[in-house]
Amino acid sequence: MTPIHELLNRILWDQEFARGEFRIGYFDREEGQLVRVPLAQIHLTPGEHFFFQAADRDGCVHEIPFHRIKELYKDGKLIWHREH
């Protein structure tokens, strides 16, 4: 299976592959459930292999480890997942 950080980097750098609407599903420890957000609403630092940044409902920015990403959707279709 392709590591999630490699797939996210492909979205950043491969313009052909990046066409479409992407959503990630990550496990939120505070809510105790999977949270799905548009990829456009998270911040990816090129070359970062450990975390991404996302804002919660209150606008507070959190660093979320890549291992908590459980799903990736492209145009509503699940294209990557790992067991919850």
N, C-alpha and C positions, 0 to 999 in steps of 0.2 A: 504494500500500500504506500502511496506517495505521502510523505510527511506533510502536514497541513501548512507549515511555513513555506515549503517549496511551492505548493499549489497557490498560496496567496501571493508569493513573489511572481509567479507566472501571470496572475491577473494584473499585477502592477506593470509588468514589463512586456507582455505579449499582447499587443493591441488587438489582434484578431481574436484570440481567446477571450479577451476582456469585454468583448461586445456582449451586452446583456445586462440583466439585473441580478446581482448577487445578494444573498442573505446568508448570514452565519447563525448557527444555533450553538450557544455555549451554556454550560451549566453555571447558574448563579447560586453560589453557596448561601447567600443571605435569603434568597427567595426559595431555595431548595427545589428549583425547577429549571428546565431548559428555557432560555430566553432567545428569541430570534430577532435579529436586527439587520437592517440593510448594511451592506458592506460600506456604503458611502458614509455611514454614520460612525464608523470606527476609524482610528488612526493607526496606520501601519508604518513602522519605521523601517526603511529598506535595510536589509542585512540583520535585522533583529530576529533571533531564533527562539526567544523565550516568552515574549508577551506582546500584546497589543493594548491600545488604550480605547476605552469606551465610556461614554457618559451615561449615568443612570437617569431615572425619571426626574430627579431633582437637579440635574445638570452637573453633578459631581463626577469628575473624571477618575476612573479606576484603571489600574494596570491588571490585565487579565491574562494569565498564562495560556499559551497555545494549547496545552494539554487539556484545557477545559472546553475547547471547541469540539463539539460532537457531531455537527452537521454543516454542510455547505450546499446551498441551492443556487442554481443558475436558471433564471426565467421560470421559477417555481418548481423546477425538477431537482430532486436530490442527486447530487453528483459525487458526494463524498460523505462518509460517515464513519464513526467509530462507536463501539459499544458504549452505552450509558453506564 
